[in-house]
Amino acid sequence: MKKKVLALALCCAMALGGTASAKTFITIGSGGVGGTYYPLGGSMAEVLTKANIDVKATS
């Protein structure tokens, strides 16, 4: 039981400590400009960028 609690505390500390000033850049693959999936990829990138999770997404 102690090992599980210690492992969980360590994971939480690493997750919270590593996101203080880190910015992750993501590129979302979508179709061409005239394709069906281009607007979907752009919308997904916009949602991820505005979600306040330190992610900068482009399509």
Secondary structure, 3 states (H helix, E strand, C coil): CHHHHHHHHHHHHHHHHHCCCCCEEEECCCCCCCCCCHHHHHHHHHHHHCCCCCEEEEC
